[in-house]
Amino acid sequence: MSELTTPPSSDGSQSINLRDALEERYLAYALSTIMHRALPDVRDGLKPVHRRLLYAMRQLKLNPEQGFKKCARVVGDVIGKYHPHGDQSVYDALVRLAQEFAVRYPLVDGQGNFGNVDGDNAAAMRYTEARLTAVAMALLDGIDEDTVDFRETYDGEESEPIVLPGAFPNLLANGSTGIAVGMATSIPPHNAAELCDAALHLIKFPNAGITKLVEFVPGPDFPTGGIIIDDQDSITEAYRTGRGGFRVRARWEMEELGRGMWQIVVTEIPYQVQKGRLIEKTAELLQARKLPLLGDIRDESAEDIRLVLEPKSRTVDPLLLMESMFKTTDLETRISLNMNVLSKGLVPNVLSLRDVLRQWLDHRKDVLVRRSTYRLEKIAHRLEMLGGYLIAYLNLDEVIRIIREEDEPKKELMATFSLSDVQAEAILNMRLRSLRKLEEMEIRTEHDALTEEQVGLNTLLASDEMQWAQISDDIRATRDRFGKKTDLGRRRTDFAEAPQGDFDLDAAMIEKEPVTIVCSEKGWIRTMKGHLADFDGLSYKDGDKARFTLHAETTDKVIVLSSSGKFFTLGADKLPGGRGHGEPLRLMVDIEATDEIISLNVHKAGTKMIVASSDGRGFVVSEDDVIANTRKGKQVLNVKLPVEAHACHRIAEGDDHVAVVGENRKLLLFALDDLPEMTRGRGNKLQNYRDGGLADVKTFQIANGLTWQYSSGRIWTVTDLRDWIGKRAQAGRLPPKGFPRNNRFS
């Protein structure tokens, strides 16, 4: 009795442990889904529905040289004899096997509307017709010669193959996708000739590694072409582990239109991307102004794909346009690799490229051995019959007499001529018209030929080396038949490296417009369209006034330094518009309420700046190192209250000295090289103070003199600076006459 149940009670009811029952039933469902629906067999690369489709079509004699039959007839046979599921799901599987844009090497030759790359569905099964292709025949080759095991169908009335002989490396050549219970598979298609070359190498060198095999199989080969842009190391690692992915881009070229105009023409799109949906999504992004470099997209496709992309203007960089398209649309996709398959039709596991090829080769060896054994049995049977025919020929008159006169001619023939049951039965079943053909020479010639073949097969079965040689010959024949010199076998997907360069795609996705950024003393920030020259007309909240005004572009980044020593980064396009007084900066980044905004600048990549604290410490930092990726900011200048960040000055090209002035009105000049460059820290002492702290800092070229600006806008320059030049961390001395009373350089 099952452990899940208890003995029935008096009323016939039975108690079942719900948890155990659910576990047992769910496990049965999971195993059924994994083994009989979702995962392909590593040997023939087929799922049960595909295998049953091909076998049913063969039973209907739908060979490539024969005529077509309605798909409804095929589907009816499949669901009636082998696959008791919905007719639409079976027809969908049949349609996919015939789609040249979905299957690298189609197994079904379809006649009628089988869908298209736009995503349109196939016509109903009553309208379409199908037959097998040469690739499918290669998979089925030898199925009637006891090369594979058969099992009963679901109703016990028919038999079906457990696996196909698989003379074609279908698993990798056509790939497979499926979602089971707790696991999935995703295998992209590959080039059959390359797979054959790798298999031949593996036969010759059984211990060959993945690195060597990848030289033969450099990557997938998709039916829709495209370009793979992954590096060789990542591809090799994916094939080594059986898990990974491939980045596939559309193939495109630039067409000159004259007068400086041009357009992009896309001729191949990534695998499994529906062209119609691609154009629709691109048009939606274009309307939403998320593709500022693209002017228009149109479809000029006929039998071949031709998508035309028009730039916004002739000044747009084609590479930048395509990089933005690859980033935001399905013109670039990632095809995953998860080689989770059934080994020997029973065990689901993730295999490497080498393991997949190895198991396919082992299957081919089993097929060869079983086929040879089957042929030997047929030869032995035929030789036995030929021996009987020869006896009948040599004793024809006596054989005829026995058949005419004896009550039990079979027994009499066996006793008279020492014949076996098979020989006697063959003689009795022989037609009279065949007697004229029973010539001794013909019988002996056939007997000798079969005997020679028998010896050869016995030698083959006894030699492992000869078996692999025969398998190699078969694989070479497959390679030549579906090789790269044929239209079907030519490689369609190429390899390339992604363009190297400083592509600021984030900026490219923003429409570039001039703006003026205005930030008040209390931290209210806004942008005004255009570069304003006069700021007097700007209004502020009561008790507030202007603090920072700067010209920028919508593609710029704005860096903000707070008194806590943190830098914050904002996109100029994300700042509020000029209506009203703007919004508090503290709503956009996490600046403490007690912090003050020390500086606000447009980021310039590659430049450097001096940051300094109120106690006179500072250092040089690269602007690239202060960019913050989150709203929490990036701590650059380490300060601890009551010390705060106090100054931030961008270093101009050619500056070689630092000017520091303290609240005690002492000025010190020293060489810029005396100040270290850091990414974070407290910094070194710039100037020594007995009381007070730092007032201002700037850099300048000593040859051009020190310049400051009065509040009126007037600029003053001093060139004789010998009295103030010293060493870093000295106290300095009083500045030249006329230096601003607020102790600021500007």
N, C-alpha and C positions, 0 to 999 in steps of 0.2 A: 504493500500500500504506500502511496506517496506520502512523503514527510509533510506535504503542504496541507494534507487533509486529516480529519479525524473520522472515526467510524460513523456511519450514518445513524441518526437518532431514530426513535420510534416512528416519527412522522416522515422519515425519508430524507430530511434535510441534512446537510453536511457543513461543518465549519471549516473555513479556509483562512489561513494567515494571509491577510491582504498584502502586506509588504512583500512576503516571499513570492506570492502569486504574481504580483506586479513585476518584480525583478525577473522572474523566470520568463514571463511573457514578453517583457520589453527586450530582454536579451535575445529571445527568439526573433523578434521583429528586427532588431538591430542587425543580427547576423544575416537575416534574409535580405535586408536592404543592401548590406555591404557586399554580399557574395552574388546576389542574383539580380541586382539592379544598377548600382552606382559605380562600382569599381571594375576596371577592365582586367582581363587576364594578361599577364606579362608575355605569354607565349604567342597569342595571335592579336593582342591589342584590342579585343572586342568585348563589349558587354553582351549579356545574353540576348537582348532584343536585336542587336545588330547581327549577332551570329545566326539567330533564327531567321532573320530576314534573308541573309545570303543563302542559307541552306534551303529555305523554301523556294527562293528564286531558282536555285539550281535544280530542285525537284521539278519545277515547272519548265525546265530546259530553256531558261532565259539567258543563254550564252551570248557572248558579244557578236557572234556571227549569225545568231538567230534574230527573229523579229521581236518587236516590243509587245508587252501585254499591259493591260490597264493596271494601274496601281491598286485599284479597288480589289482586283483579283488577287494580287500579291498579299495585300493586307488581310483579306479574307482567309487565305490559306494560313497565314502566320497566326492570326488570333484563333482560328478554328482548330489548328493542329498542334501548335507549339507554345504560343504566348497568350494565355487567357487574360488579356488586359484590354483597355480601351482602344478602339480602332484609331482615334485621332492621335494618341501618343505613339502608336506604331507607325502611322503615316508620317508624323513629324520626324521620327528617326529615319525613315526611308528618304524623306526629302533632304535632310541634312547630308546624307551619304552621297547625294547627287549634286550638291551645290559646290561649284568649283571655287567660290570665294570663301567657303566654310571648311572644306576638306582639301588638304594638299594633294592627295591622290584619290579622286572620287572612286567609290566602290560600286556606285550605281550610275548607269547611263540613262539620264532622264530625257523624255521627250514631252514638251509642253512647258507650261509656266511653273517653274520650281522656285519662284521668288528671286529676289535680286539683292544687291549690296545696299540698296536704299533702305532695306528693312521691310519691303512689301512681302506679304505672305504668298505661298504657293497656291495654285488653283486646287479645287477639290479633287479628291483621289479618283473620281469618276471621269475626270477630264485628262488626267496625266497618264503617261505610260513609262515603263522602265524595263531595263534589262541589266545584266551584269557587265562590269568592265573587265579589262585584262588583269587589272590589279586584284580584283575580287576572285578571278579564276586562279590566280597564283596562290591566294590564300586557301582556296578549296582544292588545289591540285593534290590528287592522291587520296581523297577522302573515302573513295570506294575500295581502297586497297588495305584496309585494316590498319591505317596509320594512326588513328585516334580511337579513343573509347566512345561508345554511345551509351545513352541511358533512355529509359522510357520517358515519354512525354507525360504531361500532367494527367491525362486520362488513361494512360496505359495502352492506347491503341496504336501509337507510332513510336518511333525512336528518333533521337536527335543527338548530334555530336556534342560532347562535353567541351571540346576545343577544336579549332580547325588546324590543319597541317601547317599553315602559315609559312609558305615559302617567301613571303614578302615581310620585311621588318615593320609591320603595321603600327605597333604601339607608338614608336617614336616618329615614324614617317607621317602618320596622320594625327597623332596626339589624341588626347582624351580629356574630358572634364566631367566631373560628377561630384555630387554632395551626398554622402551617406549619413549614418548616424554616428556622430562623434569623430568623423574623419571625412576627408575630401581628397579629390585628386585633380590635378591640373597639369597636363603635359602638352606643351606646344608642339606643332608639327616640325619635322626636320626633313632634310634632303635625303632621299633614299640611297642615292649613289654614295654619299658621304658615310651613311650608316653601313653600307656594304663594305666600304674600304676599311672602316674601323673594325668590323666583324672579321674581315680577312686578316687584319693585323693581330687581332686577339687570338685567332686560331694559330697563327704562326708564333706568337709570343704570348702564351697564356698568362704571364705575370705582368703584362703591360699595365702601366699606371694611367691615371686619369689625364695627367698632363700630356702624355703621348696620344691618347685617344682624342683629346680635344683638338689636336692638330688635324685630325681627320674630320671631326665634327665640331667646327668652330662655333656653332650656335644654331638656333632654330632657323627654319626656312618657311616663311608664312605664305599662304596662297595669294594674299593680297600684296605681297612685296613689303616695301618699307625699308627702314634703315635702323639697325640695332646700334646703340651708342654706348653700350657698357664696355668697360675695359676687360681685357683678357683674364685678369686675375679673378674678378668677380664671377665671370662666366665659368672659369675652371672650378672655383669653389662651389658654385651652384651644382655643377655636374658631379662633384665629389660627394656632396652631402645629399643630393636629390631634392634639395629645397633652395629656392632663390627666386630670381625674377629677371626679366629683360625689359629694358626701356626701348620702345620702338617708336620711331618718328616717321611722319609722312615724308615721301620723296617730293621735292619741289625744285623749281628752277625759275630764274628771273628772265622775263621777256622784255626786251627793249621795244618801246612804242614810238620812239622819235621825239624830238624836241625836249629831251631830258626826262620824259615820262617813262614809266615802267610798270610792270605788274608781276605778281607771283602766280605761278601755275602749279597746282598740286596734282601730281599724276598717280600717286599711290597713297592710300591711307592705311593706318595701322589695322592689324588683324582684329576682327570681331567688332569693328566700329561701323555703325550704320551711317551711310553717307547722308541720308535724309535728316536723321537726328542731329548729325554733326553740323550741318548747315543751319538747322533750326536753332540749335543752342548758340551758335556763333552769332546769328542774327539777333538773338535776345541780348547777348552781351554787348553787341554793337549799339542797340537801342538804349541800353542802360549806361552807355558811355564808359564801359569798362575796357574798351579796346580803342584807346585814343589814337593809336598809330594806324588803324585800319579804316579805310574809307568806305569800302563796300565788299561784299562777297556774292558771287553768282556761280551757278552750276551750268557748265557747258558740256557736261558729260554726254557721250553717246554710248558705244560699247565699252570704251575706255573711260577711265575717270579723268575729269578735267575740271578742277575747282579753281576759279580765278579770284585772287585777292588783290584788291586795289588799295594802294597806300593813301593815307590822308593827304599827303603832299609829296612832291618829288624829292624833298629834302630828307625824307625818312630813310633811315638806314635799313636796307632789306634784312640784314642779319638780326637787327634789333626787333624788327617787326615780327619775324618768324620766331624768335626766342619768346616774345610776348605771347604769340599764338600757341606755341608749344606749352607754355606755362598755364594758360587759362582754358584751352580747349582740348578736345580729344585728338588733335593732330599729333599728340604724343601720349602714349599710354604705357602702362606697365603690365606685361604679361607674366603671370606668376608661374613658377615651376614647383610642383609638388608631386614627385613620382611615387605616389602611393598606389600600389597595384597588388593584384592577387598572384602570389607565387604558387605555381602548380594548381591554380584555381581554388586554393584553400586558405592561404595565409596572407592577410593584408599587411604589407610593410612598405616602407619608403626605401627605394633602391637608388643606387648611384648609376651613372651612365654605364659603367663597366658591368655592374650586376645585371642590368637590363639586357645588355648584349649577350652576356654569358648565359643567362637563362634562355634567351631565344635560341642561341646556338645549341644548348643542351637539348632543347625541344626538337630542333632540326635533326639532331643525332638520333633521338628516339624515333622520330618519323622515318628516318632512313633505315634503321634497323628493322622496324616493324614492316616497312614496305618491302624490304629485301626478303624477310622471312615469309611474308605473304606470297611474294613472287616465287620463292623456292617451292612452296606448297603447290602452287599452280603448275610449276614446271614438272614436279614429281608426278602430279596427277596426269599431266599431258603425256609424259614419257611412258607412264604405265599404259595409257590408252594406245599410244603409238606401237608399243610392243604387242598389244592385242591385235591391232590392225595388221601388223606385219605377219603374224601367225595366220590371220584370216586370209591374207593375200596368198601366202604360200600354200594354204590348204583350202582354197576357195570352194572346190567341189564338195569336199567333205563337210565344210561348214554349212553350205546350202542344203545338203542332204539332211544334216542333223536338225536344222531349223524346220525343214519341211516334214520330216517323218517322226521326230521324237516328240513325246508328250511334254517333256520338261527339257526343252533345248538348252536352257541356261545351265542346268546341272550337268547335262551331257557335255556341253562345250567345256565347262570347267574341268570335268574329269578327263576328257579326251586329250585336251591340249594343255592341261595344267595352268589354266587361266585364273586370274583373280576375279572377284565379284565385279570390280570396276571394269575390267577388260571384257568380260562376258556381257555385261550390260551395254557397253559401248558398241560391241559387235551387233547385238540384237537391235539397238536403236539406229543402226546405220541405214541410210536410205539406199535403195537400189541404184539410183542415179550416181551414187558416190563410188560404186564399185569400179567404174571405169577410171576413177582418179586414184585408185589405190595402186599406184605404181611403186615398186620397191625403192627406186632411187629417190622419189620425193619423200617417202617416209623416212628413209635413212638420212637424207639431207636435213630434214626438220629435226630428227632425233639427235644428230650430231650438233646442230646449232643450239638446241636446248641443253644438251649435255655441257657444251662449252659455257653457256650462260650460267648453268648451275654451278660449275666449278668456280667461275668468276664471283658469283654471289657468296659462295661458301668462303672463298678467300677474303672477300670484303668483310664479311661478318667476323672473321677471325682476326682481322687487323684493325686496330684503332687508328693507326696512321692512315690507312687507305680510306677509312670512313671519313676522316676529317678532310682528306684530299677531295673526296667526292662532294662533300658539303661545300668546300671552297669553290669547286667548279660550278655548283648550283648557284652559289651567291654571285659569282662573276657573271653568270648568265642573267641573273636578275639585275645586276648593276648595268650590264650592257643594254638590257631591254628597257630599263627606266632611267638610263643615265643622263648626264648633263648635256649630252649632245642632242637629246630629244627635246621637243617642245614642252612635254610634260615634266621632264626631269631637270631642266635647267634651273640653276639657283635663282631665286627671285628676290631674296632679302640680302642686302649688303650690310657691311659693317663700316662704321666711321666713329670718330671721336667727336664729342660735342664741341662746338666752336669755343675756343678759349679767348677770353677778352673780358674787359670790365663792362659787363652789361648790367646797368642799373635797371632791372626790370620793374622794381617797385615804382621807380620814378617814371618809367616808360608808361606805366598803367595810369598815370595821372596826367590830365591835360595841362600842359605847361602854360601858365599865365603869370604876368607880373602882379605882385601884391605888396602892400606896405603893412608891416606888422607893428602894431601899437600896443604897448603894455604900460599901464598906469603905475603909480607909486604903490598903490594898494594891491597890485597883482591882477587887475582886470585886463584881459588880453582880447584882441580882435584883429581882423585883417581888412584892409581897404583895397579895392580893386585898383590896379595900376601902381606906379611909383610916384607917390605924392612928393611935391617939392615944398609945399607950404603946409605946416602942421598947426598953424595958429587957429584954424577954423574947427579943430577937433574939440569935442565936448567930453567932459568927464563927470562922474558923480560928485555931489557936493563933498567938499573936503578932500577931493582926490585931484591929482594932476599928472602930467606926462612924466614918464621915467625912461622908457626905451622906445625908440622908433627906428626901424630899419627896413631897407628894401630887400625883397626876396622874390623867389618864384614858388609856385604851388608845388613844385617837385622837390623843394629844399627841405632839409631837416633843421629844426631849431633846437639849440642846446641851451639849457638853463642851469645856472649854478645857484644853489641856495646856501644860506649862511651855515648850514650843517655840514658843508663840504661835499654834498651830493650833486651829481649832474643828472638832469632829466632830459629826455629827448621827445620832441613833438614833431609830427608832420605838418608842414605849413598848410597842406590841403585840409587837415583836420581841424584847424583853428576856426572859431566862429566868425561869421561875416561882420561887416562893418555897421550893421544896423544896431542902434542902441549903443550901449557902453561895453558890449562884449560879455564874456563870462569869466568868473574867477579861475585863475590858473590852477588853484588847488583842487578844482573839480576834475581836472584832466590828469594830474599826476599827484602822487602822495607826498606833497610838501607839508611839513608840520605847520600848524597854525602859528607857532612862535617864530618860524623861520622867515628870513627876509630874502628876497631875490637879489642876488649880487650882480649877475650878468645875464644877458640874453643875446645870443649871437646866432647867425646863420652858419651851419656847419660847412667847413671847407676841408675836404678829404686831403690828407697828407700834410697839413699844416700843424704847427705846434703852438703852445701857449704857456704862459706862466700863471700858476695859481699860487696865492699867498694867503696866509691867515693873519688875523689881527695882531698876533704877537710877533710878526715879522719873519715867520718861517715860510718857505715856499720851494717850488721845484718846477722843472719843465716837464710837460706832459703832451703826448701826441693827441690831437683832436680825435683821431680814430679810436683811441683807447677810452674816451669818456662817453662814447655812445651807449645809452642805456636801452636794453631790449624790453624792459617792463616798466610799468608806471611807478614801481617802487624806487626807481632810480639806481644810480651806481655810485657808491662811495669812493671818492678819489682822494680828497684832502682830509686826513684824519685830524679832527679837532675835538676838544672837550671843553665844555663851558667852564669859565666865561670866555674862552677863546673861540672865535668863529672864523669861517671863511670870509675874506674881506675884499680880495681883488682878483680879477682874471683879465689877462692881457694877451692878445694874439701877437705872436712874433712874426714880423714881416721879413721877407726874404732879404738877406744881407745884413740884418741887425747883428751887432757884435758886442754890445754893451747893455747893461741893465742900470736903470736909474730908479732909486728908491728914496722916498721922502717920508719922514715920520710925522706924527702929530706934534712932535716937539720942534718941527720946522727945520729939521736937519736933512741935508741932501747928500746922498752917497752914490757914486758911480763905480761900477766894477765890470770886469769882463764876463760875458755871457757863458763862456766855457767853464767858469768857476761854479756854475749852478748845475746840479745833476739832473739827468732826465729819468723820470720814474713813471710808473703806472698808478701807484698809490702809496701814500705815506704821509708823514708830518712835514717832510722837507727839511732843508738846511736853513740856518739863520741867514737872513738877508742883511739885516741891520741891527745894531745893538742900541737899546733904549734904556735910559735910567727911569724914565716915566713915560706914560702913554704907550702908543703902539704904532702900527703901520698906517699911513695915510693913503699912499698911492704908489704904484709901480708901473714901469713901462720899459720897453726895449727900444734901441735906436742904433744908428750907425754913427760911430764916433767921428768919422770924417765929415759928416754932414752937420754935426752939432746937435744939441739938445733943444727940442721944440716944445712949447706949451701953448695952450689956447685960453684966452680970457673968456669970461662969460659973455662978453660983447661979440665974440667971434673973432677978434683980432688975434693973429698968431705971432709969437715971439720966438726967436732962435738965438742961442748962445753957442759960439764955436770954440771959445777959449775955455776949456773945462779942466785945465791942469790942477786947479785947487781942489776939485771935488772927486778926482779919480783916486780910488783906494782899493783896498781888499774887501772881499765879502765879509760881512759881520762886523765891520767897523762902525763907529758912531756917525761919521760924516760931519759936515759943517753947514752953516747957514747958507741958503741958496743965493744966487745972484739977485741984485736989485731988480725989482719989477716982477718977481715970482708971485703967482696968485696967492691971495691971503687964505684961500680955502685949502691950501696945500695939495692941490690936484693939478695933474698935467693937462686935463681937459675938463 
